[in-house]
């Protein structure tokens, strides 16, 4: 596999290392020559032991090869759609886009979907937690219906974003990147949308329907150089009338990445980083001792599992529809992100009509509160 990676930041380095572990050829492209130097002299050797001289480093103005099998986009979300559509035109067989897929205005989302379908290009979105070994065990347990009829589902990704800036020491803070601007795909709703995506994947496997109603409350931090949501609390209703909750924030310390699926006969809990270097899954009946499973991993392993999953799906194309990181799943996550911001900004519940495609026309107000009159309109 010959791989092109856009972006020499933290994610670009992780995905480069994972691709090299797969034995693939990798070229990294970036608009900033300093970022390429930093990758070679600092980020890559510090994280992985030494620089890999087989990796190509190029400014985006340079042309390194006329053909790549696999193009990875590890740049800010507001550049994703244009780069992905360009990658499809370039003839890539596979495209991986880092999450979130795009900006909450969904600009270009439908066009990307249509062009990928027409070209027969497999597009994946980088929700690596959704294809982890721990999440895969939860899928198996849901398929086996070990907890009976599911009554509710909660997912939380509460994580102070100081860890992100520690991995990007060249940034002075959220105002230095897209992270401090929700309209660019930052803030808690976009950056930590792993939680929304996991909720959707759990409901998909358990046949609970798609999210069709969203009610969100967000705390927006606004100043001259910032506009992001620091806390995002979302309540969902699926097309099969199952309700649940997702919480995402960029303030919680220590981190809590957790999910609980409650059935009539028992429960399943998932936890990322229940202790350093481990994920866990537990399940049990409503009374009695729980079963407990641990999965040892380091952060680079998340991306290696992602690469292995993509290779497996590419070689067995019938698995693409059910892939937790397929383009369809990523677009559905974006629909919920967009609906959540609409809900929070308008103090209302928002319905999603997926039959209208991946556009803002798919959203309607279920109810809206007139704050001046204090009544529902």
ZAMARGU-4260 file (C-alpha; in steps of 0.2 Angstrom, whole numbers, plus 5000, padded with zeros to 4 digits):
<rodrens>
0) 5000/5000/5000 | 5007/5017/4995 | 5000/5031/5007 | 4999/5050/5007 | 4996/5059/5023
5) 4990/5077/5024 | 4996/5085/5040 | 5012/5083/5050 | 5004/5086/5067 | 5000/5074/5081
10) 4987/5064/5072 | 4998/5064/5056 | 5012/5056/5066 | 5002/5043/5074 | 4994/5038/5057
15) 5011/5038/5049 | 5018/5026/5062 | 5003/5015/5061 | 5005/5014/5042 | 5023/5010/5044
20) 5019/4996/5056 | 5008/4989/5043 | 5023/4989/5031 | 5016/5002/5020 | 5026/5016/5011
25) 5022/5033/5018 | 5024/5051/5012 | 5018/5066/5023 | 5013/5082/5016 | 5010/5099/5025
30) 5008/5117/5021 | 5021/5122/5034 | 5039/5117/5031 | 5043/5119/5050 | 5030/5106/5054
35) 5039/5093/5043 | 5055/5098/5052 | 5047/5096/5069 | 5040/5078/5063 | 5058/5072/5058
40) 5068/5080/5072 | 5056/5079/5087 | 5038/5072/5087 | 5042/5055/5078 | 5058/5050/5086
45) 5052/5056/5103 | 5036/5045/5102 | 5042/5030/5093 | 5061/5029/5097 | 5069/5035/5081
50) 5066/5043/5064 | 5061/5032/5050 | 5071/5037/5035 | 5059/5028/5023 | 5046/5041/5027
55) 5045/5055/5013 | 5042/5073/5019 | 5035/5085/5006 | 5028/5103/5006 | 5010/5102/4998
60) 5017/5112/4983 | 5028/5097/4979 | 5023/5082/4969 | 5030/5066/4976 | 5020/5053/4966
65) 5007/5052/4953 | 4998/5038/4962 | 4993/5033/4980 | 4982/5019/4985 | 4977/5027/5002
70) 4976/5045/5006 | 4974/5051/5024 | 4968/5068/5030 | 4975/5073/5047 | 4972/5092/5045
75) 4959/5103/5054 | 4941/5099/5050 | 4937/5115/5040 | 4950/5108/5027 | 4943/5090/5027
80) 4930/5091/5013 | 4940/5099/5000 | 4955/5088/5003 | 4944/5072/5003 | 4935/5077/4987
85) 4952/5080/4979 | 4959/5063/4985 | 4944/5055/4977 | 4947/5064/4960 | 4966/5059/4962
90) 4960/5041/4961 | 4963/5035/4979 | 4955/5018/4983 | 4954/5022/5001 | 4952/5039/5010
95) 4953/5041/5029 | 4947/5058/5036 | 4951/5062/5054 | 4936/5066/5065 | 4926/5076/5065
100) 4922/5074/5046 | 4918/5092/5043 | 4911/5108/5050 | 4894/5109/5058 | 4887/5118/5043
105) 4889/5102/5033 | 4896/5112/5018 | 4901/5099/5005 | 4896/5084/5015 | 4883/5078/5002
110) 4894/5081/4988 | 4908/5071/4996 | 4896/5056/4999 | 4890/5057/4981 | 4907/5058/4973
115) 4914/5043/4984 | 4899/5033/4979 | 4902/5037/4960 | 4920/5033/4961 | 4919/5017/4972
120) 4931/5025/4984 | 4930/5018/5002 | 4930/5033/5014 | 4933/5030/5033 | 4932/5043/5047
125) 4944/5042/5061 | 4934/5037/5076 | 4947/5025/5082 | 4938/5021/5098 | 4924/5013/5089
130) 4935/4999/5082 | 4945/4996/5098 | 4946/4978/5105 | 4935/4984/5119 | 4921/4991/5109
135) 4921/4976/5098 | 4918/4965/5113 | 4903/4976/5117 | 4896/4974/5099 | 4898/4955/5102
140) 4889/4956/5118 | 4875/4966/5111 | 4873/4954/5096 | 4871/4940/5109 | 4858/4950/5118
145) 4865/4946/5135 | 4856/4960/5144 | 4839/4958/5136 | 4828/4973/5129 | 4839/4989/5130
150) 4830/5003/5140 | 4843/5017/5139 | 4861/5021/5134 | 4873/5034/5141 | 4890/5038/5134
155) 4902/5051/5141 | 4919/5058/5134 | 4924/5071/5147 | 4942/5076/5145 | 4951/5092/5148
160) 4960/5097/5132 | 4976/5101/5141 | 4982/5084/5134 | 4979/5089/5116 | 4990/5105/5119
165) 5003/5094/5128 | 5004/5084/5112 | 5005/5100/5102 | 5017/5111/5112 | 5019/5123/5097
170) 5001/5129/5100 | 4998/5142/5114 | 4980/5137/5117 | 4963/5134/5109 | 4964/5151/5100
175) 4979/5145/5090 | 4969/5132/5081 | 4952/5126/5075 | 4949/5119/5093 | 4944/5136/5100
180) 4930/5138/5086 | 4915/5127/5085 | 4911/5133/5068 | 4927/5126/5062 | 4924/5109/5070
185) 4932/5112/5087 | 4924/5113/5104 | 4918/5099/5114 | 4904/5094/5102 | 4916/5091/5088
190) 4933/5087/5096 | 4926/5074/5108 | 4912/5067/5096 | 4919/5050/5099 | 4905/5049/5112
195) 4891/5053/5099 | 4899/5040/5087 | 4900/5026/5100 | 4881/5029/5105 | 4877/5028/5086
200) 4887/5012/5084 | 4880/5004/5099 | 4862/5008/5094 | 4866/5001/5076 | 4873/4985/5082
205) 4858/4983/5094 | 4845/4987/5081 | 4839/5002/5091 | 4837/5014/5076 | 4845/5030/5071
210) 4845/5046/5082 | 4830/5056/5076 | 4828/5069/5090 | 4841/5079/5098 | 4840/5091/5113
215) 4856/5099/5118 | 4862/5112/5131 | 4880/5119/5128 | 4891/5131/5137 | 4898/5142/5124
220) 4914/5152/5128 | 4915/5168/5118 | 4928/5181/5117 | 4936/5192/5104 | 4947/5177/5099
225) 4937/5162/5104 | 4920/5154/5101 | 4918/5136/5107 | 4907/5125/5118 | 4916/5119/5133
230) 4902/5108/5139 | 4889/5099/5128 | 4875/5089/5136 | 4864/5080/5123 | 4848/5069/5125
235) 4843/5058/5111 | 4828/5048/5105 | 4830/5035/5091 | 4818/5030/5078 | 4813/5015/5089
240) 4809/5026/5103 | 4825/5022/5114 | 4831/5037/5124 | 4849/5040/5129 | 4861/5053/5134
245) 4879/5059/5128 | 4890/5071/5138 | 4906/5078/5130 | 4917/5092/5138 | 4934/5099/5137
250) 4936/5103/5156 | 4935/5087/5166 | 4950/5081/5175 | 4954/5067/5177 | 4947/5060/5161
255) 4931/5050/5160 | 4928/5040/5144 | 4913/5029/5148 | 4897/5021/5142 | 4883/5011/5150
260) 4870/5001/5141 | 4856/4996/5153 | 4844/4982/5148 | 4830/4974/5157 | 4840/4959/5162
265) 4857/4967/5165 | 4870/4980/5160 | 4886/4982/5149 | 4899/4996/5154 | 4913/5001/5143
270) 4928/5012/5149 | 4943/5019/5140 | 4958/5021/5151 | 4950/5014/5167 | 4968/5014/5172
275) 4984/5019/5163 | 4987/5008/5148 | 4970/4998/5149 | 4952/4999/5142 | 4939/4988/5151
280) 4922/4981/5148 | 4911/4974/5162 | 4893/4966/5161 | 4882/4957/5172 | 4864/4954/5178
285) 4855/4967/5188 | 4859/4958/5204 | 4875/4947/5206 | 4893/4948/5202 | 4899/4957/5186
290) 4911/4950/5173 | 4926/4960/5170 | 4938/4961/5154 | 4953/4971/5152 | 4963/4976/5136
295) 4981/4982/5137 | 4986/4995/5125 | 4996/5011/5122 | 4990/5026/5112 | 4999/5021/5096
300) 4990/5004/5096 | 4973/5013/5094 | 4979/5019/5077 | 4987/5002/5072 | 4970/4994/5076
305) 4962/5007/5064 | 4974/5003/5050 | 4971/4984/5052 | 4952/4987/5052 | 4953/4997/5036
310) 4964/4984/5027 | 4952/4970/5033 | 4937/4980/5026 | 4946/4984/5010 | 4950/4966/5007
315) 4932/4961/5011 | 4922/4975/5004 | 4905/4967/5010 | 4910/4972/5028 | 4911/4991/5023
320) 4892/4994/5026 | 4894/4988/5044 | 4911/4996/5048 | 4909/5007/5063 | 4920/5020/5054
325) 4912/5020/5037 | 4908/5037/5028 | 4889/5034/5032 | 4893/5032/5051 | 4904/5048/5051
330) 4891/5058/5041 | 4877/5052/5053 | 4888/5058/5068 | 4890/5075/5059 | 4871/5076/5057
335) 4870/5075/5076 | 4884/5087/5079 | 4875/5100/5068 | 4858/5096/5076 | 4865/5098/5093
340) 4872/5116/5089 | 4855/5121/5081 | 4846/5114/5097 | 4857/5123/5109 | 4857/5139/5100
345) 4838/5139/5098 | 4833/5131/5114 | 4823/5118/5106 | 4822/5100/5101 | 4828/5096/5083
350) 4822/5082/5072 | 4833/5074/5059 | 4826/5067/5043 | 4840/5057/5035 | 4830/5054/5019
355) 4834/5072/5014 | 4853/5069/5014 | 4867/5076/5023 | 4862/5094/5022 | 4854/5107/5034
360) 4837/5105/5026 | 4836/5088/5035 | 4833/5097/5052 | 4817/5104/5059 | 4812/5111/5076
365) 4801/5099/5086 | 4798/5114/5098 | 4806/5131/5101 | 4804/5142/5116 | 4801/5160/5114
370) 4811/5167/5128 | 4802/5184/5128 | 4785/5176/5129 | 4791/5161/5139 | 4780/5149/5128
375) 4783/5135/5116 | 4780/5141/5097
</rodrens>
